[in-house]
């Protein structure tokens, strides 16, 4: 499978692990400047207000740094 889990961390922290935000994400679509709509393979949708801090595709992990 090619889905990734999304994790979030507060802005300005050195946290590279983050807190799980949404599992099995299939779609990541921009909604505006630093605003993203994410959709899981189960149809669950959430909005993230932040920037992509790192992507580890082999580990199926996307880390977002949330806006303050």
Steps between C-alpha positions, in 0.01 A plus 500: 500500500613856436313697766679713757418602854501870581653629821494857631731699724464856638690775318845577631564164665777255422256205526568267206244236608180702533154391604292279272246712311354261240583145391498347152496830310443462129454865392680817603357806323590869544208719605694826529827627636610245762152347510458136397203264465597142578283198424550147626424182307192471724361835377579695819601860420682754715654842448856581608616859543879471479798415286658170407804459724616164364389205291633148547322308226672167564377524861156625382530810719428869429577749777327840507603799709179675608461875458495702821 
